[in-house]
């Protein structure tokens, strides 16, 4: 039997009185994709930070390529051939591609950076990856998928034998995801070991060889990927079954709350009509790139657009802008949580109250007491796990950041919530909590529009469904009169039922 590429044995780590890891084991063979799963807070990030030299282990041993290993700094791990690709890509966007690939380990001759050699080496790496990327252009000109390839190229530039991928498909389209899977298979064939961290359970069967489940800092299960189902993984991660994942209750659906008629925009949306009723969760399905996000952004006034009629509880909204819609109690949750949804360097309290200065001020002056009291109320209402309202948002997990973004809508007494991919990139437990919050808001009479690329959650949570294709939208379907095959038929244009009529 071949020697493991990586063996982490009995790893312990505590931060003060908090035990982050308790006796965790992880083994990766050469050319193996090891799926590492668990809720936020389960210990995945801590384990990887120990491996890459961010934190020292309190107890335990690490063997890498047959030798005892303990990196004291991420650069030391990288130069040893262990590369980490984070969900929030860590690139210097103002620098050219080749500079990013060799940043921190430049090719030097007599103390001088050999730019020509770096460019040529970059071209060679991209040829290996079958990627058509110009090494000389700034990273800022690249899309998300191409930036991810740059991160992978950086790993290959140090001849990485072990690559850790953290939520690599969170911002990728379906087509880009398939290309990434092809690349992972090529790396596997070359003997590269991969630790793959994701909350998208459906991906694991596509590329995973083995899995390890962490829960509350302990390894609770390990085995062959082909011996376990997504339902089994959920139960092992959170101790609840798949039937408990979508906590939907019966909603008393009332009168029409929000109406959109013939919305069109230069970004490709055309003649979109839909409505959401009081107490209703309305889903919008469709393939990535069919105009769902663009439609919401044009509707909310974030991008140019024209609409024949837009009304909230029968009151017309002319020339929609974010300010007008917010005042009419319509709120948007952006799919780009890090870039648009939250001010990452500001506190939980400020993020929750940015749009409601009147609630936290007295005679035009912000009252710290009002700010603190209201933010604590919202923290308890949505279940944010935070040390205090003063904690910075970028110190929270993805699921808790999403709850902060939702809390801002609730603080503004929002009655119609436009939620764009509200559970993307967060763990199963946080998803359940957000689903419960959505359900409770619908019970209280709010109207919710939910855009999602994940059909099971649309069918699990929605009362009705629209499907988009090439910027147009279908009629409204009650959730029990359409199935997943029907959605895909509409989304791919194989049916002629796509029409601009709500």
C-alpha positions as CSV (number, residue, x, y, z in Angstrom):
1,X,0.0,0.0,0.0
2,X,1.4,3.4,-0.9
3,X,2.4,5.9,1.7
4,X,-0.3,8.6,2.5
5,X,0.3,12.0,1.1
6,X,-1.0,13.6,4.3
7,X,-1.8,12.1,7.7
8,X,-3.2,14.3,10.5
9,X,-3.5,12.3,13.7
10,X,-5.3,13.1,17.0
11,X,-5.3,16.9,16.3
12,X,-6.5,19.1,19.2
13,X,-7.0,22.8,19.3
14,X,-8.6,25.1,21.9
15,X,-9.0,28.9,21.9
16,X,-9.3,29.8,25.6
17,X,-12.1,27.7,27.0
18,X,-13.5,26.8,23.6
19,X,-12.5,23.5,22.2
20,X,-12.3,23.8,18.4
21,X,-10.9,20.4,17.6
22,X,-10.8,17.2,19.7
23,X,-8.8,14.3,18.4
24,X,-9.5,14.8,14.7
25,X,-7.9,12.5,12.1
26,X,-7.6,13.1,8.4
27,X,-5.7,11.1,5.7
28,X,-5.3,12.0,2.1
29,X,-3.7,9.6,-0.5
30,X,-1.9,10.8,-3.6
31,X,-4.4,11.4,-6.4
32,X,-7.4,11.4,-4.1
33,X,-10.2,13.9,-3.6
34,X,-11.1,14.0,0.1
35,X,-14.4,15.6,0.9
36,X,-14.4,17.5,4.2
37,X,-17.8,18.4,5.4
38,X,-19.5,19.9,8.5
39,X,-21.5,22.9,9.6
40,X,-19.8,26.3,10.2
41,X,-18.1,26.0,13.5
42,X,-17.5,22.3,13.1
43,X,-13.7,22.8,12.9
44,X,-13.0,22.5,9.2
45,X,-11.3,25.9,8.9
46,X,-9.3,25.4,12.1
47,X,-8.1,22.1,10.9
48,X,-6.9,23.6,7.6
49,X,-5.3,26.6,9.3
50,X,-3.3,24.2,11.5
51,X,-2.2,22.3,8.3
52,X,-1.2,25.5,6.5
53,X,0.6,27.1,9.4
54,X,-1.9,29.8,10.5
55,X,-2.4,28.1,13.9
56,X,-0.2,25.6,15.8
57,X,-1.9,22.4,17.1
58,X,-2.1,22.0,20.8
59,X,-1.7,18.2,20.4
60,X,-1.3,15.7,17.6
61,X,1.0,14.9,14.7
62,X,1.0,15.8,11.0
63,X,3.0,13.7,8.4
64,X,3.3,15.1,4.9
65,X,5.0,13.0,2.1
66,X,6.2,10.7,4.8
67,X,7.9,13.2,7.0
68,X,6.8,15.0,10.2
69,X,5.4,18.4,9.2
70,X,4.5,21.5,11.2
71,X,4.4,24.7,9.2
72,X,4.9,27.9,11.2
73,X,3.6,30.2,8.4
74,X,1.3,29.8,5.3
75,X,4.3,30.6,3.0
76,X,6.2,27.7,4.5
77,X,3.3,25.4,3.8
78,X,3.0,26.7,0.2
79,X,6.7,26.2,-0.5
80,X,6.3,22.7,0.8
81,X,3.6,22.1,-1.8
82,X,0.5,22.6,0.3
83,X,-1.8,25.3,-1.3
84,X,-5.0,26.7,0.0
85,X,-7.6,28.3,-2.3
86,X,-10.1,30.3,-0.2
87,X,-13.7,31.0,-1.0
88,X,-13.0,34.7,-1.0
89,X,-10.2,34.6,-3.6
90,X,-7.0,36.1,-2.3
91,X,-5.6,38.0,-5.3
92,X,-4.0,41.4,-5.8
93,X,-6.5,42.5,-8.5
94,X,-4.4,45.5,-9.5
95,X,-1.4,43.4,-10.5
96,X,-1.1,41.4,-13.7
97,X,-1.9,37.7,-13.7
98,X,1.7,36.4,-13.8
99,X,2.6,38.6,-10.8
100,X,-0.2,37.1,-8.8
101,X,0.9,33.6,-9.6
102,X,4.5,34.2,-8.4
103,X,3.6,36.7,-5.6
104,X,5.7,35.8,-2.5
105,X,7.9,33.3,-4.4
106,X,9.2,35.3,-7.3
107,X,11.8,33.9,-9.7
108,X,14.9,35.9,-8.8
109,X,18.4,36.3,-10.4
110,X,20.9,38.3,-8.4
111,X,18.0,39.8,-6.4
112,X,16.1,40.9,-9.5
113,X,12.6,39.6,-10.4
114,X,12.7,37.7,-13.7
115,X,9.4,39.0,-15.2
116,X,9.9,37.4,-18.6
117,X,10.6,34.0,-17.1
118,X,7.5,34.3,-14.8
119,X,5.3,35.2,-17.8
120,X,6.6,32.2,-19.8
121,X,6.2,29.9,-16.8
122,X,2.6,31.2,-16.4
123,X,1.8,30.4,-20.0
124,X,3.1,26.9,-19.6
125,X,0.9,26.4,-16.5
126,X,-2.2,27.7,-18.3
127,X,-1.5,25.3,-21.1
128,X,-1.5,22.4,-18.6
129,X,-4.8,23.7,-17.3
130,X,-6.2,24.2,-20.9
131,X,-7.0,27.8,-19.9
132,X,-6.9,30.7,-22.3
133,X,-5.8,33.6,-20.0
134,X,-3.4,36.4,-20.9
135,X,-0.6,36.5,-18.2
136,X,-0.2,40.2,-18.7
137,X,-3.6,41.6,-18.0
138,X,-4.6,42.8,-14.5
139,X,-6.6,40.3,-12.5
140,X,-9.3,42.9,-12.1
141,X,-10.3,42.2,-15.8
142,X,-11.0,38.5,-15.1
143,X,-14.3,36.9,-14.1
144,X,-14.7,34.7,-11.0
145,X,-14.0,31.4,-12.8
146,X,-10.8,32.8,-14.4
147,X,-9.6,34.2,-11.1
148,X,-10.0,30.7,-9.6
149,X,-7.9,29.3,-12.3
150,X,-5.2,31.9,-11.4
151,X,-5.3,30.6,-7.8
152,X,-4.9,27.0,-9.0
153,X,-2.1,28.1,-11.3
154,X,-0.4,29.7,-8.3
155,X,-0.6,26.3,-6.5
156,X,0.9,24.6,-9.5
157,X,3.7,27.2,-9.8
158,X,5.2,25.7,-6.5
159,X,4.5,22.2,-7.7
160,X,1.8,21.8,-5.1
161,X,1.1,18.1,-4.2
162,X,-1.9,18.9,-1.9
163,X,-4.5,21.6,-2.8
164,X,-7.2,22.6,-0.4
165,X,-10.3,24.1,-2.1
166,X,-12.8,26.0,0.1
167,X,-16.2,26.4,-1.5
168,X,-14.7,26.5,-5.0
169,X,-18.1,26.5,-6.9
170,X,-20.0,29.0,-4.7
171,X,-19.8,31.8,-7.3
172,X,-19.5,29.6,-10.5
173,X,-22.1,28.9,-13.1
174,X,-23.1,25.4,-13.9
175,X,-20.8,25.4,-17.0
176,X,-17.9,26.8,-15.0
177,X,-18.4,24.2,-12.3
178,X,-18.2,21.4,-14.8
179,X,-15.0,22.8,-16.1
180,X,-13.6,22.9,-12.6
181,X,-14.5,19.3,-12.0
182,X,-12.7,18.4,-15.3
183,X,-9.6,20.2,-13.9
184,X,-9.9,18.4,-10.5
185,X,-9.9,15.1,-12.4
186,X,-6.8,16.0,-14.3
187,X,-5.0,17.0,-11.1
188,X,-6.1,13.7,-9.5
189,X,-4.6,11.8,-12.5
190,X,-1.3,13.6,-11.9
191,X,-1.2,12.4,-8.3
192,X,-2.2,15.7,-6.7
193,X,-4.2,15.2,-3.5
194,X,-7.2,17.5,-3.0
195,X,-9.1,18.4,0.2
196,X,-12.5,19.7,-1.0
197,X,-14.7,21.7,1.3
198,X,-18.2,22.6,0.3
199,X,-21.8,22.9,1.5
200,X,-23.2,21.8,-1.8
201,X,-23.7,18.1,-1.1
202,X,-24.8,17.2,-4.6
203,X,-21.3,17.9,-5.9
204,X,-19.6,15.3,-3.8
205,X,-20.6,12.2,-5.8
206,X,-19.3,13.9,-8.9
207,X,-15.7,14.2,-7.8
208,X,-15.2,12.8,-4.3
209,X,-13.3,9.6,-3.4
210,X,-13.6,9.6,0.4
211,X,-15.2,11.8,3.0
212,X,-14.7,12.9,6.5
213,X,-17.6,14.6,8.6
214,X,-16.8,16.9,11.4
215,X,-19.3,17.9,14.1
216,X,-18.5,20.1,17.1
217,X,-14.8,19.7,16.6
218,X,-14.8,15.9,16.3
219,X,-14.6,13.5,13.4
220,X,-17.9,11.7,13.5
221,X,-17.6,9.7,10.3
222,X,-15.2,8.7,7.5
223,X,-15.7,6.4,4.5
224,X,-15.9,5.9,0.8
225,X,-17.9,8.5,-1.1
226,X,-19.8,5.9,-3.0
227,X,-21.1,4.4,0.2
228,X,-23.0,7.5,1.5
229,X,-25.8,9.7,0.2
230,X,-26.4,13.4,0.7
231,X,-29.2,12.5,3.1
232,X,-26.8,10.4,5.2
233,X,-24.2,13.3,5.3
234,X,-26.8,15.8,6.4
235,X,-27.9,13.5,9.3
236,X,-24.2,13.0,10.3
237,X,-23.4,16.7,10.2
238,X,-26.4,18.1,12.0
239,X,-28.2,15.2,13.6
240,X,-31.4,15.8,11.6
241,X,-32.9,14.0,8.6
242,X,-33.5,15.4,5.1
243,X,-37.2,15.6,6.0
244,X,-36.4,18.2,8.6
245,X,-34.4,20.4,6.2
246,X,-37.3,22.4,4.8
247,X,-39.4,23.5,7.8
248,X,-42.3,24.8,5.8
249,X,-45.8,25.3,7.3
250,X,-49.1,26.1,5.7
251,X,-49.4,29.8,4.8
252,X,-52.6,31.7,4.7
253,X,-52.1,33.4,1.3
254,X,-53.9,36.7,1.1
255,X,-54.3,39.5,-1.4
256,X,-51.7,40.5,-4.0
257,X,-49.0,42.5,-2.2
258,X,-46.5,43.3,-5.0
259,X,-47.0,43.5,-8.8
260,X,-44.4,43.8,-11.6
261,X,-45.7,44.2,-15.1
262,X,-43.5,44.3,-18.3
263,X,-40.1,45.0,-16.8
264,X,-37.3,45.2,-19.4
265,X,-33.7,46.3,-19.1
266,X,-30.6,46.6,-21.3
267,X,-29.1,43.7,-19.3
268,X,-31.3,41.2,-21.2
269,X,-34.5,41.2,-19.1
270,X,-37.6,41.6,-21.3
271,X,-41.3,41.9,-20.5
272,X,-41.1,40.3,-17.1
273,X,-44.3,40.1,-15.2
274,X,-44.8,38.5,-11.8
275,X,-46.7,39.0,-8.5
276,X,-46.4,37.9,-4.9
277,X,-49.2,37.7,-2.5
278,X,-49.4,38.3,1.2
279,X,-48.1,35.3,3.1
280,X,-46.6,33.7,0.0
281,X,-43.1,32.4,-0.8
282,X,-42.7,32.7,-4.6
283,X,-39.7,31.1,-6.2
284,X,-37.9,32.1,-9.4
285,X,-36.0,29.2,-11.0
286,X,-33.9,29.1,-14.1
287,X,-30.4,28.3,-15.3
288,X,-27.5,30.5,-14.3
289,X,-27.3,33.4,-16.8
290,X,-31.0,33.4,-17.7
291,X,-31.5,36.9,-16.1
292,X,-32.8,36.2,-12.6
293,X,-30.3,38.4,-10.8
294,X,-30.4,41.0,-13.5
295,X,-34.1,41.2,-13.3
296,X,-34.1,41.8,-9.5
297,X,-31.4,44.4,-9.9
298,X,-33.3,46.3,-12.6
299,X,-36.5,46.0,-10.5
300,X,-34.8,47.5,-7.5
301,X,-33.2,50.3,-9.5
302,X,-29.7,49.2,-9.2
303,X,-29.4,48.9,-13.0
304,X,-31.2,50.7,-15.8
305,X,-34.6,49.4,-16.7
306,X,-38.2,50.3,-17.7
307,X,-41.3,48.9,-16.1
308,X,-44.9,49.5,-17.3
309,X,-46.3,49.0,-13.8
310,X,-44.8,48.5,-10.4
311,X,-47.0,48.6,-7.3
312,X,-46.9,47.8,-3.6
313,X,-50.3,47.1,-2.0
314,X,-52.0,48.8,-5.0
315,X,-49.8,52.0,-4.7
316,X,-47.8,52.7,-7.9
317,X,-44.1,53.2,-7.6
318,X,-42.8,55.4,-10.4
319,X,-39.2,55.2,-11.7
320,X,-38.0,52.7,-9.0
321,X,-34.9,53.4,-7.0
322,X,-33.5,51.6,-3.9
323,X,-34.6,54.6,-1.8
324,X,-38.2,54.6,-3.1
325,X,-38.5,50.8,-2.8
326,X,-37.0,50.7,0.7
327,X,-39.5,53.4,1.8
328,X,-42.3,51.3,0.4
329,X,-41.1,48.4,2.5
330,X,-39.5,46.4,-0.3
331,X,-36.0,45.0,0.4
332,X,-33.4,43.2,-1.7
333,X,-30.9,40.7,-0.4
334,X,-28.0,40.6,-2.9
335,X,-26.4,37.3,-4.0
336,X,-23.0,39.0,-3.5
337,X,-23.0,38.9,0.3
338,X,-19.3,40.0,0.7
339,X,-19.2,42.6,-2.0
340,X,-22.7,44.2,-1.9
341,X,-24.7,42.7,0.9
342,X,-22.7,43.9,3.9
343,X,-20.1,46.4,4.9
344,X,-17.5,43.8,6.0
345,X,-15.3,46.1,8.1
346,X,-18.2,47.6,10.0
347,X,-20.0,46.2,13.1
348,X,-23.0,43.9,13.2
349,X,-25.0,46.8,14.7
350,X,-24.2,49.3,12.0
351,X,-24.8,46.8,9.2
352,X,-28.2,46.0,10.7
353,X,-29.3,49.6,11.0
354,X,-27.8,51.3,7.9
355,X,-31.1,51.9,6.3
356,X,-33.1,53.0,9.3
357,X,-31.3,56.1,10.8
358,X,-34.7,57.4,12.1
359,X,-35.0,54.4,14.4
360,X,-31.6,54.9,16.1
361,X,-31.4,58.6,16.2
362,X,-32.9,61.4,18.3
363,X,-33.2,64.9,16.8
364,X,-30.8,63.9,14.0
365,X,-28.1,62.5,16.4
366,X,-27.5,58.7,16.6
367,X,-28.3,57.3,20.0
368,X,-25.8,54.6,20.9
369,X,-28.4,53.1,23.3
370,X,-31.1,52.9,20.6
371,X,-28.5,51.4,18.2
372,X,-27.5,48.8,20.7
373,X,-31.0,47.9,21.9
374,X,-32.4,47.5,18.3
375,X,-29.4,45.5,17.1
376,X,-29.7,43.1,20.1
377,X,-33.4,42.7,19.3
378,X,-32.6,41.8,15.7
379,X,-29.7,39.5,16.7
380,X,-32.1,37.5,18.9
381,X,-34.9,37.6,16.3
382,X,-32.8,36.1,13.5
383,X,-30.4,34.0,15.7
384,X,-27.1,35.6,14.8
385,X,-24.2,34.0,16.7
386,X,-22.0,37.0,17.7
387,X,-20.0,38.1,20.7
388,X,-21.8,41.5,20.7
389,X,-23.4,44.0,18.2
390,X,-19.9,45.7,18.1
391,X,-18.2,42.7,16.5
392,X,-17.2,43.2,12.9
393,X,-19.2,41.4,10.3
394,X,-16.1,39.9,8.6
395,X,-15.4,38.0,11.8
396,X,-18.7,36.0,11.5
397,X,-19.3,32.8,9.6
398,X,-21.0,32.9,6.2
399,X,-24.3,31.8,7.7
400,X,-24.3,34.4,10.4
401,X,-23.3,37.1,7.9
402,X,-26.4,36.2,5.9
403,X,-28.6,36.5,9.0
404,X,-27.2,40.0,9.5
405,X,-28.2,40.9,6.0
406,X,-31.7,39.6,6.6
407,X,-31.9,41.4,9.9
408,X,-31.3,44.7,8.1
409,X,-34.4,44.0,6.0
410,X,-36.4,43.1,9.1
411,X,-35.2,46.2,10.9
412,X,-36.7,48.3,8.1
413,X,-40.0,46.5,8.6
414,X,-39.8,45.1,5.1
415,X,-43.0,43.5,3.8
416,X,-41.7,42.2,0.4
417,X,-38.3,40.5,0.5
418,X,-36.5,39.9,-2.7
419,X,-34.0,37.2,-1.8
420,X,-31.3,36.4,-4.4
421,X,-29.6,33.0,-3.6
422,X,-30.2,33.5,0.2
423,X,-28.5,30.2,1.2
424,X,-25.6,30.0,-1.2
425,X,-22.3,29.1,0.4
426,X,-23.6,28.5,4.0
427,X,-23.8,25.3,6.0
428,X,-26.8,23.1,6.3
429,X,-27.7,24.2,9.9
430,X,-27.7,27.9,8.9
431,X,-29.8,27.1,5.9
432,X,-32.4,25.5,8.1
433,X,-32.5,28.5,10.4
434,X,-32.9,30.9,7.4
435,X,-35.7,28.6,6.0
436,X,-37.4,28.8,9.4
437,X,-37.1,32.6,9.4
438,X,-38.6,32.8,5.8
439,X,-41.4,30.6,6.8
440,X,-42.2,32.6,9.9
441,X,-42.2,35.9,7.9
442,X,-44.6,34.3,5.4
443,X,-46.9,33.3,8.3
444,X,-46.8,36.9,9.5
445,X,-48.0,38.1,6.1
446,X,-44.8,39.1,4.3
447,X,-44.4,38.3,0.6
448,X,-41.1,36.6,-0.3
449,X,-39.5,36.3,-3.7
450,X,-36.8,33.6,-3.6
451,X,-34.3,33.3,-6.5
452,X,-32.4,30.0,-6.3
453,X,-30.3,27.7,-8.5
454,X,-31.1,24.8,-6.2
455,X,-34.4,23.2,-7.2
456,X,-34.9,21.1,-4.0
457,X,-35.0,24.2,-1.8
458,X,-37.5,25.9,-4.2
459,X,-39.8,22.9,-4.1
460,X,-39.2,22.5,-0.3
461,X,-40.0,26.1,0.6
462,X,-42.1,27.8,-2.1
463,X,-45.9,28.1,-2.5
464,X,-45.6,29.1,-6.2
465,X,-42.9,29.2,-8.9
466,X,-41.9,31.1,-12.0
467,X,-39.2,29.9,-14.4
468,X,-36.9,32.3,-16.4
469,X,-35.3,31.6,-19.8
470,X,-33.2,34.1,-21.8
471,X,-34.6,37.1,-19.8
472,X,-38.2,36.1,-20.1
473,X,-40.4,34.5,-17.5
474,X,-43.1,31.8,-17.4
475,X,-46.6,32.0,-16.0
476,X,-47.0,31.5,-12.3
477,X,-47.3,27.8,-11.2
478,X,-48.7,26.6,-7.9
479,X,-45.9,24.5,-6.5
480,X,-48.0,21.3,-6.7
481,X,-48.7,21.7,-10.4
482,X,-45.1,21.5,-11.6
483,X,-42.1,19.2,-11.0
484,X,-38.4,19.4,-11.5
485,X,-38.6,18.0,-15.0
486,X,-41.1,20.6,-15.9
487,X,-38.9,23.4,-14.5
488,X,-36.0,22.2,-16.6
489,X,-38.1,22.0,-19.7
490,X,-39.1,25.6,-19.2
491,X,-35.6,26.7,-18.2
492,X,-34.0,25.2,-21.3
493,X,-36.6,26.6,-23.7
494,X,-38.0,23.3,-24.7
495,X,-41.5,24.4,-23.8
496,X,-43.4,27.4,-25.4
497,X,-45.0,28.3,-22.1
498,X,-42.5,31.0,-21.4
499,X,-44.5,34.2,-21.7
500,X,-44.6,37.7,-20.3
501,X,-47.8,37.2,-18.4
502,X,-48.1,36.8,-14.7
